[in-house]
Amino acid sequence: MRQLLTDLRVAGRLGARTLARRLRGSFDESPATDLATWRTELERWVGTVPAALIEEHRFVELPATRPPWTGTGLHLAQGQALTWLATGRVYLSRALDIWVEPSFQLWGRVGDHGEVFRGTRTTHSFVARHAGELHMASYFPGEWSTPEGAVGSGAGDYHTVSGGMTALLLKWRNGIDPTKWLVDAARRPDTPAPVKAEAERLGGVPEKPAGWDYLWYVGPSEIYRPCNAPDGRPAICCETRGDAAILRRPASTPLVPGTVLHWQWRVTRLPASLREDSMPSHDYLSIAAEFDDGQDISYHWSTELPAGTVYRCPLPAWKDKETHVVVRSGQANLGCWLDEQRDLYEDYRRIIGGPARSVVGVWLIAISLFQRGRGQCEYSAIEISSPDGRRVAVL
């Protein structure tokens, strides 16, 4: 998190007090949960659940400073369901009130070598694909370097964050599907809000666009959904607020002179209120090209940075592999459908200059974790064209 300290110094361009005021002015000022009340209400509610449904329950504490995996002591059989109800905040900076919630922060793993996963909200239910102990983790700082949850960059920086999370774990008896019971329980007025929230989530999570997948090491989301452009063509709608996601679609194309990325988009609302090139304000909407050398170029609409600005990602886990290019800036043309294109070969040669020989994927990126603002946009007609006339339709 040395990068965060650097960015806080860089924030002196606006003045620390001005920056903090502008950041707080854009934040969702939702109050922190009273943990004691939260636990008491849930403990009381668990006592009303029929013993034939729940085999075991327990609260698990996850301090932000603990890297990263904690055994819960709950062992699941293959096919057994578990629900977690979580609360808390992990603070990147208390001075600037920058924090993340369990919806992005809380991850699970069944067994020592199971694949990592998380939910899309602060509550989540899942069925174990294999037997093992449930482990839980606070996903910060850094990034998973393997699907089994080894930490990549930032593994030694947990001491720089603060706060933590608490989760109530409900281990349902084998063969029990908790969905109907939770939905029925949510209709009662005395049911705690977290239980109602999970019942609502179980009632319907938006489908992700066909052919696209969320980048596994960032995790799933409800940010993107299929929709239609005004002319009826397929589109992807994006709405982000206090969260982050990367949606990916494979798009194998040789990277040769004349390789061009085309897209249409309508950006209605930018999630940032400050220039996006420092960590405390790195919220944006973009489309990105992924190359076979692990690099990507992300094209975004900036709130302040001039069009044509190029900068490396300020996030520690991404600074060595992602480059941002500002294609539009300011408020002009927000709400309008616009046609865009970028010469990927020339951009890669000029900006990165590495050994890549092909484009391997297209990403849609939405981040609003830092300022917790709201961003909205739509994408359509995404394709990659080659000088030989070949076109790879992405959307």
N, C-alpha and C positions, 0 to 999 in steps of 0.2 A: 504493500500500500504506500510505498514511497512515492508512487505516481500521484496518489491523491494529495499528499502533502505538497508536491510540486504544483499541482493544479490549484491548490488553495493559494499558493503564493502568486501564481499567474493571475488568479482572480483579482489581484490588486489593480489590474487594468481598469476595473470599475470601482475599486475601493471595496474593502471587505464588508463594510456596513451596507453599501448599496447592493452588493451581490446578494448578501443574506436576505435583504428586504425583498429584492426581486424574486429570489428563489421561493421564499415563503409565500409571496403573493400569488405564485402560480400553483402552490401545493394544494392537494386535497387535505383539508384540516380535520380529518377524521380523528377522534380522540383515541388515545391508547386504551386498551382494555384493562379494567380493574381485574387483575389476575386472581385475587382471592375470591371475589364474587363469581367470576367465571368458573373457577374450580368447584365452588360450593354448589352452584346451580346444576352443573353437570353431574356431580357426585350424587346429588339428590335425585336427579332424573334417572341415572343408571339404576338406582334402587327400585324404580318402578318398572323396569324392563323385566319381562318374565324370564325366570332362570332357564327355561327351556330354549331360549334364544341365544344368550350370551354365555360363553364358556369362561371368559376371563376379561378383566379390564384393568388398565393401569395408566397413570400419568407418567410421562417421560419428559425430563428437562434437558434441553439442548442449548447450553451456553454458546454464544457466538464464537468464543475464543477456543473452543474445543475442536481440534482437527480430526478428520471430519466425521468418522463413523462411531455410533454408539449402539451397543447391543441392548435391545429392549427386554430381553428375557422371555419374550413371547415366541413360542415355536409354532409354526403353521404347518398343517398337512397340505399336501397337494390338493388344490381345489377348495381350500378353506378361505372364507371371506374375512376381511378386516376393514374396519372403518377408522379413520383418524379425524379428529376435530382439533384444530390447532389455533394458537394465538401467539402474539409476540412480534417483536421487531428486531432486526439486526441493523445496527447503525454503522454506516460508512463514515459519517461525520455528524456528531451531535451538534457541533457549532452551526452547521448549515442545515440541520434537520434532514439529512439524507439517510433514508432507511428503506429496507425492503421487508415484505411480509412473507409468511409461510407459503403463500400461493406460488411464489417463485423460489423460495429459499429452502423449503423442506423436501428432502429426497428420501427414498426408501430403497432397500435391497433385501431380498430374502436369501439367507445363507451367505457364506463368506465370499462366494464367487458368482452370485446371481447378478443379473443386469440391473443397473440403476433405473429408477423411475420416479416420477412425481405426479402430482395432480395439477389441475389448472386453477384451483381455488384453495382457500384455507382449510377446506374439508375435502375428504377423498375416501372412496371405497374401492377395493380391488379384490381379486381372487388370486391366490398364490398359484403360480404355474408349476412350482415344485416345492418340496418340503424344505424347511429350514427356519432358523431364527430370523426374525425381522430386525434389521439394522436401520437406523435413521441417521441422517446427516444434515448439517447446515452447509449449504453449497456456497461458500464464499470464504476467502477470495480464491481466485484461480478458475479452474475449469477441469472437468473430468478428462483424463487422458486415455482412459480405457472404459469400455462399457461396464466393467465390474466396479468402477468407482475409485480408481487410483487418481490422485490429485495431480494436475499438471502444474503450470506456473502459479506462483503465489502460495505454495504449500507451507512456507514458513512464516506467512504473514497473518495468521489468525489472531495474533496478539494485538493487531492494530485496529480490530473492529470491537464492537461492544454490543450489549443487549443479549437477546436470546429468544428461544421459542419454547413453548410448552404444548404438548400434544396429549390428548386423551385417546388411548387406543382401545377399541372395542373388538375383541376376538370373538366372532360369531361361531356358534357350534357348527361342526362339520355338516355340510349339506344344507345349511340355512342361507337363503338369499335375503339379505336385509332390506332390499329395495322397497317392497310393498309395506313392510312393517314401519320403516322410517317415514314413508310418505303418509301412511295413516296417522302415525304419531304426530307429524307436523301439523295436522288439522286441529290438534288440541291447543287451547290458548295458553296452557301452562308449560308447553314444551320449550326448552331453551332455544335461543336464536341459532346457535351453531348446528343443532339438530335440524331445525327448519331449513337452514342454508344447505345442508347436505341433501335433504329431501328435494329441494328445488333443483339442485345440480343433477341429481339422479333422474329428475323429470325430463331432462333433455339438454344435452350438450351440443352446441352447433357442429354440424358435420364439416370436416375440412375439405377443401377443394380437391376434386378427383385428380389423381396423378401426382399430387404434391404430398410431401411429408415434412413434419417438423424436424429440424436438426436435433439429433438425439441428445447431444451434450448440452443443449440449451433447454430442451424439454418441450412438452406439448403446450398448447394454448387454445384460447377461444377467440383470439384476435382476428383471425381470418375466416371468411365464409364465402361460399360461391354465391354469385349474384349475376345480374345482366347489365351491360352497358345500355345507354339510351337507344342505340340502334338494334338492340336485341342480341348482340354478340355476347358470348360468355365473358364474365368478369370476375374479379376477386375483390371483395370489400374488406377493408381493414379498419378496425377501431381499437385503439390502444389507450389505456389509462392506468398508469402506475404498474405497468408490466412490460414484458419483452418477449419477442419470439422471432425465429427465423424459419420461414417456410421455404422448402427446397424442391426443385424439380430437376431431374437429370436432363442434360442437353449436350450431348457429345458432338462437338464440332471442331474441325482443325482450326488452329489459330494461325491464319495466314493473312497477308496483306489484303485488305478489303473485307475482313470479317466484321460485321456490324450488328449491334444489338438495337432492335427497334421495340418501342412500347408506347402505349397510350396510358395516361393516368389523369385522374382528377383529384387533386389534393384540396380538401375542404378546410382542414384545420391542422396547423403544425403543433406538435407536442411541446416544443421548446419555446422559451421566451428569451433565451440568450444564445450567443454563438455556440456551436456544438463541438468545438475543438478542444475542450477541456473535460476532464472526467466528471466534475459536479454538474455539468450541463449537457452531457452527451446523449440527448434525446432527439430522435429523428425518424423519418420515414424514408425508405430507399429501396431501390432495386439493385442487385449486385450480380456480377459475373464471377464464377468460380473457375479457377484454372487448375491444370493437372499438377502444378508444383506446390499446391496448397495455398497459394495467394488468392485474394479476391479484391475486386475493385467495386466499391459501393457508391452508387450515384444517388445523391440526396438533394432535397430542397431545403435550403437553410433559412433560418429566420433573420440572420444578420450577415453572414459571410458572403462576400461577393461571388457571383457565378465565375467558375474557373478556378476557385481555390482548391488546392490539393493538400491533404494532410494525412499523416498516419493516425490510425485509431488511437485515442488516448487511454483505452482500457488496457491494463497490464497483460491480460491473456490474449489480446488481439493485436497489440502494437507491432508484432513481427510478421503478421500475415494479412492485415486488412488495410487498404488505402481508401480514403474517402475523396470523392470529387463532387464539388457543388455544381449542380446543373441549373438551378434556379434559386432566386433569393428574394426575401421580402414577401409582401402581401399581394402584390400585383398578380392577377390571374388565378388566385385561389378560387376554387369552385368551378373552374373551367376545365373541360377536357382538352388535353394537349398532346400533340404528337412529339415524340423524342427519338433520337437515335445517337449512338456513340460508336465510333470506330474502335472496336476492342483491340485490334492489332496495334494501332497507333498509340492508344492509351496505355496498353501494357508495355510496349517498347519504350515509351517516353517516361512513364511513371515508375515502372518496376524494373524492366530490363533484365528479367530472369530467364530461366531455361524453358519456360512453358511452351508446349507444342499444341495444346488444345484447350478449348473451353469444355468443362465437364458438367456444369450446372448453372442454374439461375436461382437466385435467392430473392425473397421479399423479406425485408427487415423492418421491424417496428420496435422502438425502444422508448419508454416513457418512465423508466424506473427512477431516474434521478430527481427530476423536477415534479414528477407525478402529475404531469399535465395530461391533456387529452388530445389525441391525434386521429384524424380521419382521412382516408383516401380510398381510391378504387384504381384497379389496374385492368387493362384489357390489351388485346392484340400484341402480345409479347412474342417476338420471334428473333432468330439469329439468321442472318443471310450471309452467304459466301459469294466470292467473286465469280464462281462458276454458275451462279444462278440458283444454287440449292438454298432452300429455306427450311429451317427447323422451327416448327410451330411449338411454342412453349405454352401459350394460352390463347 
